[in-house]
Amino acid sequence: MTERVGQFGHDKLSVFGIGRELNEKQWRATLRQLVAMGHLRADSDAFGALKLTETARGVLKGETEIWLREAAATTRNRAIRSKSRRGELAAAPAGAGAGDPALHAALKAWRSEIARQRGVPAYVVLHDSTIDGIAASRPATLAELRGIAGIGDKKLEHYGEELIALVRARA
């Protein structure tokens, strides 16, 4: 309950408080999946706010069944640690250990440009872990690219050729 919630009367809605058992990480995972399924979209005119799409109507009415991956309720520190020259532990930069750093940077730049063109957040195009997987495995074919977590049929169709060309250009 916040001042703004009270100001706009949201606390009087019958749905107020639904989902409070989920933490922020779980909500973000849920929203990412709904965007990926096409039930939500980022509206560039509204500063990236999420908007319902036409397909969301069936979900909300219970006419369309959806399945979501469940995000763990606990958070995990996934920082990669390495020893510096003086022997202290230091967090490694993002993407460390993910294969060729130049390829990793090129993939992130490509993702940013595609996201900008489509008016969506970068993670909608490809998640960081998918970029890590591509940089580490350096797929040479669409079949190899399809084997990377985060690359489904749609992403393969939309981005497959470009990604393979990007990997080949960094060989």
CORDALIN-V681933 format. One record per residue. N is the residue number from 1. RES is the residue in one small letter. PSI is psi as a letter, one per 30 degrees, with the letter a starting at -180 (NA if undefined). OMEGA is omega in whole degrees, -180 to 180 (none if undefined). Layout:
BEGIN
N/RES/PSI/OMEGA
N/RES/PSI/OMEGA
END
This chain:
BEGIN
1/m/j/178
2/t/l/179
3/e/e/-179
4/r/e/178
5/v/e/178
6/g/e/-179
7/q/e/-178
8/f/f/177
9/g/g/-180
10/h/f/180
11/d/f/179
12/k/f/-180
13/l/k/-179
14/s/f/-178
15/v/g/-178
16/f/k/177
17/g/f/177
18/i/k/179
19/g/g/-179
20/r/f/178
21/e/f/178
22/l/k/175
23/n/l/-177
24/e/e/-180
25/k/e/-180
26/q/e/178
27/w/e/179
28/r/e/179
29/a/e/179
30/t/e/-179
31/l/e/177
32/r/e/-179
33/q/e/179
34/l/e/175
35/v/e/-179
36/a/e/179
37/m/f/179
38/g/g/179
39/h/f/174
40/l/l/175
41/r/l/176
42/a/k/-180
43/d/j/-177
44/s/f/178
45/d/f/-179
46/a/h/176
47/f/h/176
48/g/g/178
49/a/k/179
50/l/k/179
51/k/k/176
52/l/k/174
53/t/l/-180
54/e/e/-178
55/t/f/-180
56/a/f/-179
57/r/e/180
58/g/e/178
59/v/e/-178
60/l/e/180
61/k/f/-179
62/g/g/-179
63/e/f/-179
64/t/k/179
65/e/k/176
66/i/l/177
67/w/k/-180
68/l/k/171
69/r/k/-180
70/e/k/177
71/a/k/178
72/a/k/-179
73/a/f/-178
74/t/l/177
75/t/l/-178
76/r/k/175
77/n/j/-177
78/r/g/-179
79/a/k/176
80/i/k/-177
81/r/k/178
82/s/l/179
83/k/k/175
84/s/l/-180
85/r/e/-179
86/r/g/176
87/g/f/179
88/e/l/175
89/l/k/178
90/a/k/179
91/a/k/178
92/a/l/179
93/p/l/179
94/a/k/179
95/g/f/180
96/a/k/180
97/g/g/-176
98/a/h/179
99/g/b/-177
100/d/j/-179
101/p/e/179
102/a/e/177
103/l/e/180
104/h/e/179
105/a/e/179
106/a/e/178
107/l/e/179
108/k/e/178
109/a/e/178
110/w/e/-180
111/r/e/-180
112/s/e/-180
113/e/e/179
114/i/e/180
115/a/e/179
116/r/e/-180
117/q/e/-177
118/r/f/180
119/g/h/180
120/v/l/175
121/p/l/-177
122/a/e/-177
123/y/f/177
124/v/e/179
125/v/d/176
126/l/k/177
127/h/l/179
128/d/e/-178
129/s/f/177
130/t/e/176
131/i/e/177
132/d/e/-179
133/g/e/179
134/i/e/-179
135/a/e/-178
136/a/e/-174
137/s/f/178
138/r/i/-177
139/p/k/-179
140/a/f/-179
141/t/l/177
142/l/e/179
143/a/e/177
144/e/e/178
145/l/e/-180
146/r/f/-180
147/g/f/-179
148/i/k/179
149/a/k/-180
150/g/f/177
151/i/j/176
152/g/a/-178
153/d/e/-178
154/k/e/-180
155/k/e/177
156/l/e/180
157/e/e/-176
158/h/e/-169
159/y/f/-172
160/g/e/-177
161/e/e/-180
162/e/e/-179
163/l/e/179
164/i/e/179
165/a/e/179
166/l/e/178
167/v/e/-179
168/r/e/-180
169/a/f/-179
170/r/g/-178
171/a/NA/none
END
